[in-house]
Amino acid sequence: MTDNQAFKLIDIYLTISDLYDAELKHYCQRFSNNNKPEFTDIELITIYIFSMTEEERFSVLQIYKFAAKYLHSWFPNLPSYVAFNTRLNNLAAVFQRLTELLVQFKQPANCNLSFSLLDSMPIITCSGRRKAKVATELADKGFCSTKNLYYHGLKLHLLAFQRPDSIPFPESFIITPASENDLNVFKQYWSEIENRTFWGDKIYHDKDFFDALFMQKKSIMLTPIKGIKGQPEPIKQIDYAYNELFSKAVSKIRQPIEAFFNWLIQKTDIQRASKVRSQKGLIIHIFGRITAALFCFNS
């Protein structure tokens, strides 16, 4: 291990230790006789994040083998693989909260707090042609129009602050079954935000709802203009130039959120969850990878 990697390992450990002692410990209380294991949760989370960010080890087995071979002197109480995997799955709630904390603490100074970009991406457990058997309480069958793909899994919804000449920084992550409509997610989780300009795609088009939102919260939603079914052709031609320019402008402003998803996929391979075998494992797959990505986010 190089000196630079050693410093990064120590930095990750100290950051996790501070957050764990301050809050995360409350999300993994133990009431058994083994409530103070020799191999700590802090060590496990550190190994997971370091192996993914520095070594691009994306599966739990790859992470464990790397730790056993190269990090044993740092973590001499590393347990067996079965114990490691079981302990990791029991930290699902911890990783969800850790993601929220990192989103708060790592927010760059150049975030535009008045402009928010919205989009979603599929987390695929198996193709739509197969029968899903994993995390059926959370996942179902959906369609990704970008990929023209039917799949089983979840949707990862993102609300992110715009940043000039940079990929946006996350404000909130929500996971839903794959079939959930993006507009419904906005109405349920983000419609109480005040004095905000939201930039979304056509799925967020709902004139009556967003007219009311502007009156109540002074927030607006800007989307590419959606064609009106049955509109006479002469009217379409009259409005064409304005509609085309406006839609291109909105799409250009929204484009960085697609770049964020591409960056997240490249860093963590988050989109492919075909090797997950449980509900907790799926939560870890998503929020563990988001956490790892946030640790290497360059502001």
N, C-alpha and C positions, 0 to 999 in steps of 0.2 A: 504494500500500500504506500502511495506517495504521501509526502507531508501535506500536500493540499487536500487529498482525500481524508487524511486523518483529522485535519482541522474541520472539514465538513461533517465528518462523523460526530465529532465532539460538539459542534454547533447544533446539529440536529438533536443530539441527546440532551443538551442543556435546555434547548427550546421546549422539547417535549416534557422534560422534567418540571420546568416552571409551570407549564400549562396543566400538567397532571396534578401537581400538588395544589394548584389554585382552584381547579374545577373538575378536570376529567376524571379524577378518582371517584367522584360521586356517580359516574355513569357505569361503573363496573364494581360495585360493592360485592364483597364475598362474605358469606356467612358460614363457611365450612371451617374445618380445622386447618385447612391449607389456605388461610386468608392472607398469609405473608410468604408467598413462594420465593425461593432463592433466585429464580429467573423472573425478573419483574416485568410488568406491563410496559414500563418505560423502555426497557431494553428491547422487547419484542417490537414495539412500534418503531423504534430507531432502526433496527435491522431491516424491517419492511420498507421504510422510506428510503434509507440509504441504498439498499440493494437495487431498488427500482430506479432511483434518480441517477446514481453513479455507475451502475453496472448493467442497466436495462434488463434486469431479471424480472419478468412479469408474472410468472406463475409462482404459487406458494412453494412448490417443490424446488424450483430453480433458486428462489430466495433462500430456502433452508440449506440447500447444498452449498451455495456460495458462503453462507454464514459459517457452516460447519468446517469448510476448508480454509477460509481466509480470515474469519473474524473470531475464531475460537479463543484467541489470546485476549481479545477485548471482552468477550462474553463467555467465560469458562463454564457457566452453569446452563449453557444451552441444552434444552431437553431433547427428547426424541422427536422425530418428524411428526408423529401422530399427536403428541402432546403440544407441539408447536402449533400445528394446524387447528387443534381444538381450542387452544387459548386464543388464537387469532380470531376465530369465528365468534368467540364470546365478547370480543371488543367491537362489535358492529356499532353499537350506540356511541362508543367512544370516538370512532372515526367520523361519525355523522357530526358530533359536536365539535370535534377538532377542525373539521372543514369550516364550520361557522366561525370559529375563533380566528382561524387564519385569514378568512375573508375580511374580518374586522381589522386585524392587526397589520396585515400586509398591504392595505389599500394604498396605492401610490398617490403622491401629491397632485399629479396631473389629471386625476379623474374629473370628468365633467359631471358633477352631481345633479345637473338638471336634465341630462340626456341619458336615456337608458335604451339599450338594444335588447331585443327578445328573439329567441329561437329555441329549437329543440333538436335532439339527435337520438337515433335509436341505439339501444343497448341490446344486442342480439344474443339470445340464448340458443336458438336453433332456427332453421329456415321455416317458412310458413307451410311447406309441404309435409313437415314431420309433426308428430304428436308431441306436444310439450309435456315434460315430466318434472321440470325444475321450477321451484318457487311459484307454483300456480296461484298462491295466495296474493302475490304481487304482480305477476306477469300475465300477459295474454297475447292474442294475435293482433297485429297492427299492420299498417301500410306506410312505407316511407316513400313519399313522392319524389324526393331528390334522387334516390337510388332505384326508384321503380321496383320496389321490393316488398313482398309480404314476409313477415317474420314474427317469431315469438320472442317476447322479451319486455323491456321497459322503454320508456322515453325519459331522457334527461333534459329537463327544461332549465333554461338559463336566463336570468335577468342580469345585465352587465352594464357598468358605467362606460360611456364612451371616453376614449383617450385620444388626443390628437396624434396622428401619424403612428399609432401603436395599436396592438390588439387590445380589446376592452378588458376591464378587470371585473371579475364576478362580484355581484351583489347578493345573489341568491340562487341556490340550486334546488330544484324540486324533481322527485322521481314519481312517475305514474305508470300504470299499465300502458302497453303500447297503443291501445285503442283510444286513449284519452285525447280529446280535442284540445289543442293549444289554447284556444280562446277560453274554454272552461277553466283551465289552470290559471289564466290571468285573472279571471273574475273571482276565483276563490282565494288566491294568494296575494295578488298585487294590486287589486283595484282600490285599496284604501290609501295608496301612496298619493301624496298631494304635491302640486306644483311641479309636475314632471312632464317632459316630452318623451313619449315612447315611440320607438321605431320598430315596426314589425312587418311581417309579410302579409299576404292577402288573407291568411287564415284568421287574422285578428280584425277583419272588417265586420263591424256591427255598428252602424251609424247611430241608431237610437241609444244603445248602451253608452257609447263614448260621448255623445252629446250630453247625456245625463252626468257622466263622469266629469266633464269639463265644468258643468254648472255647480256640481257639488264639491269637487276636489281641485279644480283648476288644473287638471292634467289632461293631456290630449294624446291621441294615438294617431300616428302618421303611417300609412301603408301605401303600397302601390295601388293605383286606382283599379277597382274591380269593374269589369264590364257589366252593364245592365242587360239582363236577359230580355229579348224582345224589343230592344231599343231600335227605332228606325235607322236605317243606314245613313241618311243625310245628317242626322244628329250626331252619329258616331264620327263622321268625317269632320264635322265642325269642331268637335271637342278633341280630335285625335292628337293634334300637336301639343296642346297643353297637357293632356293626360299622359302622353308618352314622355315628355320632359320631366313631369312631376314624378312619375313612377321610376324613371332612371335615377333621379336625384335621391329618392328614398332608398332604392336598392344599393346605391353607392355608399350611403351612410351606414346601411346595415351590413355591408360586406365584411367588415372586420370581425363580426361575431362568428361568421363561417370560418374565418382564419383562426379564431380562438379554438373552435372545435377541432380543426385540422391539427393545430399545435398540441391540443390535449391528447388526440389519438396518437400522434407521433411520439409523444413523451411517454405514454402509459399503455397504449394498446387497449384503451378502455372499452371500445365498441364491441369487441369480441368477448363474449362471456360463455362460450360453448362448453368450457370445462368446469363451470360452476355446478355444484351439486346440492346446494341448499339455499334457503332463504337468507340466512345470515351470511353465507358465502357470497351471495349476490350483492348484499349491502356492502360487504367488505370490498368486493371487486370494484364497485363504483366509487365509494367515498374514500377508500384507501388510495385509489389512483388519483383522485382529485387532490387529496392531501399531499401526495408525493409531487404532483405537478405544481401546487402552490409553493412548495418549498424551493423549487427552482425557477419561480417566476421572476423575471428581470424587469424591474420597474423602469 
